[in-house]
């Protein structure tokens, strides 16, 4: 096992990996930009190294500075988290050349699977269904030709990453040029490449993904599926596992398709294969996420398998001891992503200092957080603050637990989507499990929160005072929690 690991990321995923390393007795190194000097991940690491200005291309996307930090601190391995350089084969190769272990697939596998175009070609060769599209990134001058061949509506997709970045729906030729420019700009900022694919857009599908672990000795297991259909602009908002639409027979077919793709690619470490499921029950390969997923806690709660521990052990050369017959899916888990954004203003990012923080501590609830009281939320990065995950023996109880947890969650300072998340969970269509990727546009296009109760103003004033004094992220003495009775009022 490694003695020291550098985490080449920020926010909640950096915190998650740092804590997993500590559980295994591994010393840790955090890296941080000028905007993240007071961030939680910097506080939690054994060592922290500044790597440049706030702009990602000058810090978290700067391969040279990250490797310099690893060499200076004696880190034996680098965990990339997700986003930034997590699926960048140049970064994996640079780690290899520097004799530093990359906790993820080797660079040649990232070329074949982490790149969405290469993954499409592989899936087609294996006979796994894919939607009509381009198997190579398109140039601007040929985009219209391919668009007409595929047919509208179509989807523009960043070839070098995921998380909804660099994705646009185009419903007519007159929209194509501007959508392509916009998608390229966003993809370049998020992943360091502006390569874009075109793909047939499937109306109202379900988004299903399969979690897989593979080691370098040929051992592999799947850990069931997750459903990620509740999305806004192709960015996941609420996920759950298992999926209400997947029966045991379909689960096995999806899992075998995922295993075939990753085995054929020579994949090593944790990976996810994503599919779209239409209303007829037919599934289509979507992409490979050659990294840890944001929603990985769902699988951990459902199976009892710590995916970050497994990543570290596999990267250190250990064989996968888990066998498929030992994997049991137990109960139901639902996850909500808490963002610093304003749902009333078209989900515009929100910045500012976290004046007060009170995270829910309830039975069956897990909070993966990347923030602390007094921390400044920057405009430079993804607005994800934390994830709240609830487990229960059945879906309805898991939803109820998550709803209660979100209602008791207090974040004062930046505007958040807490009230929006609660309303989604309350919706009868969500409760029924009849989901699709169009759920939010269909049911929440004109969402507005309920006005706050008068007592919320008094409570907020008291908590703001606590925040200015920079007290710990715990409720003040004598605090009586009224948040279960309110609509999660937020101070903008």
C-alpha positions as CSV (number, residue, x, y, z in Angstrom):
1,X,0.0,0.0,0.0
2,X,1.1,3.6,-0.6
3,X,2.7,5.6,2.2
4,X,1.7,9.0,0.8
5,X,-1.0,10.1,-1.8
6,X,-1.5,13.5,-3.4
7,X,-5.1,14.4,-4.2
8,X,-5.1,16.4,-7.4
9,X,-8.6,18.0,-6.9
10,X,-10.7,20.2,-4.6
11,X,-14.0,20.3,-2.9
12,X,-16.0,17.4,-1.6
13,X,-14.3,14.7,-3.7
14,X,-10.9,15.8,-2.4
15,X,-12.2,15.6,1.2
16,X,-13.7,12.1,0.4
17,X,-10.4,10.8,-0.8
18,X,-8.4,12.4,2.0
19,X,-10.5,10.7,4.6
20,X,-10.3,7.3,2.8
21,X,-6.5,7.6,2.8
22,X,-6.5,8.4,6.5
23,X,-8.6,5.3,7.3
24,X,-5.9,3.2,5.5
25,X,-3.1,4.9,7.3
26,X,-1.9,6.8,4.2
27,X,-0.4,10.3,4.6
28,X,-2.0,12.9,2.3
29,X,-1.1,15.9,0.3
30,X,-3.6,18.5,-0.9
31,X,-3.1,21.0,-3.6
32,X,-4.9,24.3,-3.8
33,X,-5.3,27.4,-5.9
34,X,-5.2,31.0,-4.5
35,X,-9.0,30.9,-4.3
36,X,-9.0,27.7,-2.2
37,X,-6.5,28.7,0.5
38,X,-9.1,28.5,3.2
39,X,-11.0,25.5,1.9
40,X,-11.8,22.4,3.9
41,X,-9.6,20.0,1.9
42,X,-6.6,22.2,2.7
43,X,-7.3,21.9,6.4
44,X,-7.8,18.1,6.4
45,X,-4.6,17.1,4.5
46,X,-1.3,16.3,6.3
47,X,0.4,18.7,3.8
48,X,-0.9,21.3,1.4
49,X,0.9,22.8,-1.6
50,X,-0.2,25.9,-3.5
51,X,-0.3,25.4,-7.3
52,X,-1.2,28.7,-8.8
53,X,-4.0,31.2,-9.4
54,X,-7.7,30.6,-9.3
55,X,-8.1,29.9,-13.0
56,X,-8.2,26.0,-13.4
57,X,-5.8,26.0,-16.4
58,X,-3.2,27.7,-14.2
59,X,-3.7,25.4,-11.2
60,X,-5.9,22.3,-11.1
61,X,-5.4,21.6,-14.9
62,X,-1.7,22.4,-14.8
63,X,0.0,19.0,-15.0
64,X,3.5,20.4,-14.3
65,X,2.6,22.1,-11.1
66,X,0.7,19.1,-9.8
67,X,3.6,16.8,-10.5
68,X,6.1,19.3,-9.0
69,X,4.0,19.2,-5.8
70,X,4.0,15.4,-5.8
71,X,7.8,15.3,-6.2
72,X,8.4,18.0,-3.6
73,X,6.3,16.1,-1.0
74,X,7.4,12.6,-1.8
75,X,4.0,11.4,-2.8
76,X,4.0,8.0,-4.3
77,X,0.6,8.2,-6.0
78,X,-1.9,10.8,-7.3
79,X,-5.7,10.4,-7.0
80,X,-7.3,12.7,-9.6
81,X,-10.9,12.6,-8.2
82,X,-13.3,13.5,-11.0
83,X,-13.3,16.4,-13.4
84,X,-10.2,18.4,-14.1
85,X,-7.5,15.9,-15.1
86,X,-9.2,12.7,-14.0
87,X,-9.7,11.3,-17.5
88,X,-6.7,13.0,-19.2
89,X,-4.4,10.4,-20.7
90,X,-1.5,13.0,-20.9
91,X,-1.7,13.4,-17.1
92,X,-1.8,9.6,-16.5
93,X,1.3,9.2,-18.8
94,X,3.1,12.1,-17.1
95,X,2.5,10.4,-13.7
96,X,3.9,7.2,-15.2
97,X,7.0,8.9,-16.6
98,X,7.6,10.5,-13.2
99,X,7.3,7.1,-11.5
100,X,4.2,8.2,-9.6
101,X,1.2,5.9,-9.5
102,X,-1.9,7.2,-11.2
103,X,-5.0,6.0,-9.2
104,X,-7.1,5.2,-12.2
105,X,-6.8,3.4,-15.6
106,X,-3.4,3.5,-17.4
107,X,-3.0,6.1,-20.1
108,X,-3.6,3.8,-23.1
109,X,-6.9,2.7,-21.5
110,X,-7.9,6.3,-21.0
111,X,-7.4,6.8,-24.7
112,X,-9.7,3.9,-25.5
113,X,-12.4,4.3,-22.9
114,X,-12.2,7.7,-21.2
115,X,-12.4,9.3,-24.7
116,X,-16.1,9.1,-25.6
117,X,-15.3,8.7,-29.3
118,X,-13.0,5.7,-28.8
119,X,-15.5,4.2,-26.4
120,X,-18.3,4.5,-29.0
121,X,-16.1,2.7,-31.6
122,X,-15.3,-0.1,-29.1
123,X,-19.0,-0.6,-28.1
124,X,-20.0,-0.7,-31.8
125,X,-17.3,-3.3,-32.5
126,X,-18.6,-5.5,-29.6
127,X,-22.2,-5.3,-30.9
128,X,-23.5,-3.3,-28.0
129,X,-26.2,-0.9,-29.2
130,X,-25.3,2.8,-29.6
131,X,-27.3,5.7,-30.8
132,X,-26.5,7.1,-34.2
133,X,-23.7,9.6,-34.1
134,X,-20.1,10.4,-34.9
135,X,-17.3,8.1,-33.8
136,X,-14.7,10.9,-34.1
137,X,-14.7,14.6,-32.9
138,X,-16.1,16.8,-35.6
139,X,-14.6,19.9,-37.2
140,X,-16.7,23.0,-37.5
141,X,-16.9,22.8,-41.3
142,X,-18.2,19.2,-41.3
143,X,-20.6,19.5,-38.4
144,X,-23.7,20.4,-40.5
145,X,-23.1,17.5,-42.8
146,X,-23.0,15.0,-39.9
147,X,-26.0,16.7,-38.2
148,X,-28.1,16.2,-41.3
149,X,-27.0,12.6,-41.6
150,X,-27.8,11.8,-37.9
151,X,-31.0,13.9,-37.9
152,X,-32.4,16.4,-35.5
153,X,-32.7,16.7,-32.6
154,X,-29.1,15.9,-31.8
155,X,-26.8,16.2,-28.8
156,X,-23.4,17.9,-28.8
157,X,-21.1,16.1,-26.3
158,X,-17.6,16.9,-25.0
159,X,-15.3,14.0,-26.0
160,X,-13.0,14.5,-23.1
161,X,-15.1,14.6,-20.0
162,X,-18.6,14.4,-18.4
163,X,-20.7,15.9,-15.6
164,X,-22.9,17.7,-18.1
165,X,-20.1,20.0,-19.2
166,X,-19.8,20.8,-23.0
167,X,-23.2,19.3,-23.8
168,X,-26.0,21.0,-25.8
169,X,-29.2,19.9,-27.5
170,X,-29.7,21.1,-31.0
171,X,-33.1,20.9,-32.6
172,X,-32.5,22.6,-35.9
173,X,-29.6,23.5,-38.2
174,X,-29.9,27.2,-37.4
175,X,-28.9,26.5,-33.8
176,X,-25.9,24.3,-34.6
177,X,-23.1,26.9,-35.1
178,X,-23.7,28.8,-31.9
179,X,-24.3,25.7,-29.8
180,X,-21.0,24.2,-31.1
181,X,-19.1,27.3,-30.2
182,X,-20.6,27.4,-26.7
183,X,-20.0,23.6,-26.1
184,X,-16.4,24.0,-27.2
185,X,-15.7,26.9,-24.8
186,X,-17.2,25.0,-21.9
187,X,-15.4,21.7,-22.7
188,X,-12.0,23.5,-23.1
189,X,-12.4,25.2,-19.7
190,X,-13.5,22.0,-17.9
191,X,-11.3,19.3,-19.5
192,X,-8.6,21.1,-21.4
193,X,-9.9,19.9,-24.8
194,X,-12.6,21.3,-27.0
195,X,-13.3,18.1,-29.0
196,X,-17.0,17.6,-29.6
197,X,-19.1,14.6,-30.7
198,X,-22.5,14.6,-32.3
199,X,-25.1,12.0,-31.3
200,X,-28.8,11.4,-31.9
201,X,-30.8,12.9,-29.0
202,X,-33.2,10.4,-27.4
203,X,-36.3,12.0,-26.0
204,X,-37.2,11.3,-22.4
205,X,-35.0,8.3,-21.7
206,X,-33.9,7.0,-18.3
207,X,-30.2,7.4,-17.5
208,X,-28.8,4.2,-16.1
209,X,-25.1,3.4,-15.1
210,X,-23.3,0.3,-13.9
211,X,-20.4,0.5,-11.5
212,X,-17.5,-1.9,-12.2
213,X,-14.2,-2.8,-10.4
214,X,-11.4,-4.5,-12.3
215,X,-7.8,-5.3,-11.3
216,X,-4.7,-6.0,-13.4
217,X,-5.0,-9.7,-12.9
218,X,-8.2,-10.1,-14.8
219,X,-10.6,-10.1,-11.8
220,X,-13.8,-8.0,-12.2
221,X,-17.1,-7.4,-10.5
222,X,-20.1,-5.2,-11.1
223,X,-21.8,-3.5,-8.2
224,X,-25.3,-3.0,-9.7
225,X,-26.8,0.0,-11.3
226,X,-27.6,3.6,-10.4
227,X,-30.3,5.8,-11.9
228,X,-29.3,9.4,-12.7
229,X,-32.4,10.6,-14.7
230,X,-33.1,13.7,-12.6
231,X,-30.9,16.1,-14.5
232,X,-30.7,19.8,-15.3
233,X,-28.8,20.7,-18.5
234,X,-27.3,17.2,-18.4
235,X,-25.9,17.7,-14.9
236,X,-27.2,15.2,-12.4
237,X,-29.2,16.6,-9.5
238,X,-30.7,13.6,-7.7
239,X,-29.6,10.0,-8.2
240,X,-30.7,6.7,-6.7
241,X,-29.8,3.0,-6.6
242,X,-31.1,0.6,-7.6
243,X,-33.3,1.8,-10.5
244,X,-37.1,1.2,-10.2
245,X,-37.0,0.4,-14.0
246,X,-34.4,-2.4,-13.8
247,X,-35.5,-5.9,-13.0
248,X,-32.9,-8.7,-12.3
249,X,-32.8,-9.8,-15.9
250,X,-32.1,-6.3,-17.3
251,X,-29.6,-5.8,-14.5
252,X,-27.6,-8.8,-15.6
253,X,-27.7,-7.7,-19.3
254,X,-26.6,-4.2,-18.4
255,X,-23.8,-5.6,-16.2
256,X,-22.5,-8.0,-18.8
257,X,-22.4,-5.3,-21.4
258,X,-20.5,-3.0,-19.1
259,X,-18.0,-5.8,-18.2
260,X,-17.5,-6.7,-21.9
261,X,-16.6,-3.1,-22.8
262,X,-14.2,-2.5,-19.9
263,X,-12.5,-5.9,-20.2
264,X,-12.0,-5.4,-24.0
265,X,-10.4,-2.1,-23.3
266,X,-8.0,-3.6,-20.7
267,X,-9.5,-1.4,-18.0
268,X,-8.1,-1.3,-14.5
269,X,-9.5,0.3,-11.4
270,X,-13.0,1.7,-10.8
271,X,-15.1,2.6,-13.8
272,X,-18.7,3.3,-14.8
273,X,-20.5,2.5,-18.0
274,X,-23.5,4.6,-18.7
275,X,-26.6,3.7,-20.8
276,X,-29.8,5.3,-21.9
277,X,-33.0,3.2,-21.5
278,X,-35.9,4.0,-23.7
279,X,-39.6,3.5,-23.0
280,X,-39.6,0.1,-24.7
281,X,-37.0,-1.3,-22.3
282,X,-34.1,-1.1,-24.9
283,X,-30.8,0.2,-23.7
284,X,-28.0,2.0,-25.6
285,X,-24.4,2.6,-24.7
286,X,-23.8,6.2,-23.8
287,X,-20.2,6.5,-22.5
288,X,-17.5,5.2,-20.1
289,X,-16.6,7.3,-17.1
290,X,-13.0,6.3,-16.5
291,X,-12.9,7.5,-13.0
292,X,-14.8,7.7,-9.7
293,X,-18.4,9.1,-10.1
294,X,-19.9,11.9,-8.0
295,X,-22.7,9.5,-7.1
296,X,-20.5,6.6,-5.9
297,X,-21.8,6.8,-2.3
298,X,-25.1,5.3,-3.5
299,X,-23.3,2.1,-4.4
300,X,-21.2,2.1,-1.2
301,X,-24.4,2.3,0.9
302,X,-26.1,-0.4,-1.2
303,X,-23.3,-2.9,-1.2
304,X,-21.1,-2.0,1.8
305,X,-18.0,-1.8,-0.6
306,X,-15.8,1.3,-0.1
307,X,-14.9,2.3,-3.7
308,X,-12.1,4.6,-2.8
309,X,-10.4,1.9,-0.7
310,X,-10.8,-0.4,-3.6
311,X,-9.2,2.2,-6.0
312,X,-6.2,2.6,-3.7
313,X,-5.7,-1.1,-3.3
314,X,-6.0,-1.9,-7.0
315,X,-3.6,1.0,-7.9
316,X,-1.1,-0.3,-5.4
317,X,-1.0,-3.7,-7.2
318,X,-3.3,-5.7,-4.9
319,X,-5.6,-8.3,-6.4
320,X,-9.4,-7.7,-6.1
321,X,-10.5,-10.1,-3.4
322,X,-14.2,-9.3,-3.8
323,X,-16.1,-11.9,-5.8
324,X,-19.4,-11.4,-7.7
325,X,-21.3,-13.9,-5.6
326,X,-20.4,-11.8,-2.5
327,X,-21.9,-8.6,-3.9
328,X,-25.4,-8.1,-2.4
329,X,-27.7,-5.1,-3.1
330,X,-29.4,-4.2,0.1
331,X,-32.2,-1.6,0.4
332,X,-32.4,1.7,-1.4
333,X,-30.3,4.8,-1.5
334,X,-31.1,8.3,-2.8
335,X,-28.6,11.2,-3.2
336,X,-29.2,14.9,-3.6
337,X,-26.5,17.3,-4.8
338,X,-26.4,20.6,-2.9
339,X,-25.2,23.4,-5.2
340,X,-24.3,27.1,-4.6
341,X,-26.8,28.3,-7.2
342,X,-30.1,30.2,-7.3
343,X,-33.0,28.1,-8.9
344,X,-35.1,31.3,-9.1
345,X,-32.5,32.9,-11.4
346,X,-32.1,30.1,-13.9
347,X,-29.7,28.3,-11.5
348,X,-27.1,31.1,-11.7
349,X,-24.0,30.3,-9.6
350,X,-23.9,31.9,-6.2
351,X,-20.8,33.0,-4.4
352,X,-19.9,34.4,-1.0
353,X,-18.7,33.3,2.4
354,X,-20.4,30.4,4.3
355,X,-21.6,32.4,7.3
356,X,-23.1,29.4,9.1
357,X,-23.2,25.7,8.4
358,X,-25.3,23.0,10.1
359,X,-25.1,19.6,8.4
360,X,-27.8,17.0,9.1
361,X,-26.9,14.1,11.4
362,X,-29.8,11.6,11.1
363,X,-30.1,7.8,11.0
364,X,-29.4,6.4,7.6
365,X,-28.0,9.7,6.3
366,X,-24.5,10.4,5.0
367,X,-23.2,13.9,4.0
368,X,-20.1,14.2,1.8
369,X,-19.2,17.8,2.1
370,X,-16.4,20.1,0.8
371,X,-17.2,23.2,2.8
372,X,-16.8,24.7,6.3
373,X,-18.1,27.8,8.1
374,X,-16.0,30.8,7.1
375,X,-15.0,29.4,3.7
376,X,-15.4,31.5,0.6
377,X,-17.3,30.0,-2.3
378,X,-15.6,31.0,-5.6
379,X,-17.0,31.6,-9.0
380,X,-14.2,29.8,-10.7
381,X,-15.3,26.2,-10.0
382,X,-18.2,23.8,-10.1
383,X,-20.9,25.0,-7.6
384,X,-21.3,21.6,-6.0
385,X,-21.0,22.1,-2.2
386,X,-21.9,18.7,-0.9
387,X,-24.0,15.6,-1.4
388,X,-26.6,14.2,1.0
389,X,-27.3,10.5,0.7
390,X,-30.0,8.6,2.5
391,X,-30.3,4.8,2.8
392,X,-33.4,2.8,3.9
393,X,-34.8,-0.7,3.4
394,X,-37.2,0.6,0.7
395,X,-37.4,3.6,-1.8
396,X,-40.2,5.5,-0.1
397,X,-38.4,5.5,3.3
398,X,-35.1,6.5,1.7
399,X,-36.8,9.5,0.0
400,X,-38.5,10.5,3.3
401,X,-35.1,10.3,5.2
402,X,-33.5,12.4,2.5
403,X,-36.3,15.0,2.6
404,X,-35.9,15.3,6.4
405,X,-32.2,15.7,6.1
406,X,-32.4,18.4,3.5
407,X,-35.0,20.3,5.6
408,X,-32.6,20.4,8.6
409,X,-29.6,21.4,6.5
410,X,-28.6,25.0,7.2
411,X,-26.2,26.9,4.8
412,X,-26.2,30.7,5.3
413,X,-24.3,32.9,2.9
414,X,-24.4,31.7,-0.7
415,X,-27.8,30.9,-2.1
416,X,-28.4,27.1,-2.5
417,X,-30.8,24.7,-4.1
418,X,-32.0,23.1,-0.9
419,X,-35.6,24.2,-1.2
420,X,-35.7,23.1,-4.8
421,X,-34.4,19.7,-3.9
422,X,-37.1,19.2,-1.3
423,X,-39.8,20.1,-3.7
424,X,-38.5,17.6,-6.3
425,X,-38.6,14.9,-3.7
426,X,-42.1,15.9,-2.7
427,X,-43.4,15.6,-6.3
428,X,-45.9,12.8,-6.8
429,X,-44.3,11.8,-10.2
430,X,-40.9,11.4,-8.5
431,X,-42.5,9.3,-5.7
432,X,-44.1,7.1,-8.4
433,X,-40.7,6.3,-9.9
434,X,-41.8,7.2,-13.4
435,X,-38.6,9.1,-14.2
436,X,-36.9,10.4,-17.3
437,X,-34.2,12.9,-18.1
438,X,-37.0,15.4,-19.0
439,X,-38.5,15.3,-15.4
440,X,-37.2,18.7,-14.3
441,X,-38.0,20.5,-17.6
442,X,-41.5,18.9,-17.5
443,X,-42.4,19.6,-13.9
444,X,-40.1,22.4,-12.6
445,X,-39.5,24.8,-15.5
446,X,-41.2,27.7,-13.6
447,X,-40.3,26.7,-10.0
448,X,-40.5,29.3,-7.2
449,X,-40.0,28.6,-3.5
450,X,-42.6,29.2,-0.9
451,X,-42.1,32.5,1.0
452,X,-40.2,32.0,4.3
453,X,-42.1,32.1,7.6
454,X,-41.5,35.1,9.8
455,X,-39.7,33.1,12.4
456,X,-37.0,32.3,9.8
457,X,-35.9,35.9,9.6
458,X,-35.2,36.0,13.4
459,X,-33.4,32.7,13.2
460,X,-31.3,33.8,10.2
461,X,-30.3,37.1,11.9
462,X,-29.0,35.1,14.9
463,X,-27.1,32.7,12.7
464,X,-25.6,35.4,10.6
465,X,-24.3,36.9,13.8
466,X,-22.7,33.6,14.6
467,X,-21.2,33.4,11.2
468,X,-19.6,36.8,11.5
469,X,-18.0,35.6,14.7
470,X,-16.8,32.6,12.8
471,X,-18.0,30.1,15.3
472,X,-17.7,26.4,14.6
473,X,-20.3,24.8,12.2
474,X,-22.5,23.7,15.1
475,X,-25.8,25.2,16.2
476,X,-25.5,27.8,19.1
477,X,-26.3,26.9,22.6
478,X,-30.0,26.6,23.2
479,X,-30.7,26.2,19.4
480,X,-34.1,24.8,18.7
481,X,-34.3,23.5,15.2
482,X,-37.4,24.8,13.3
483,X,-36.1,23.9,9.9
484,X,-38.3,20.8,9.6
485,X,-41.3,23.2,9.7
486,X,-39.9,25.7,7.2
487,X,-39.0,25.7,3.5
488,X,-35.2,25.7,4.0
489,X,-35.0,29.5,3.9
490,X,-31.7,30.7,2.4
491,X,-30.0,34.0,2.9
492,X,-28.9,35.3,-0.5
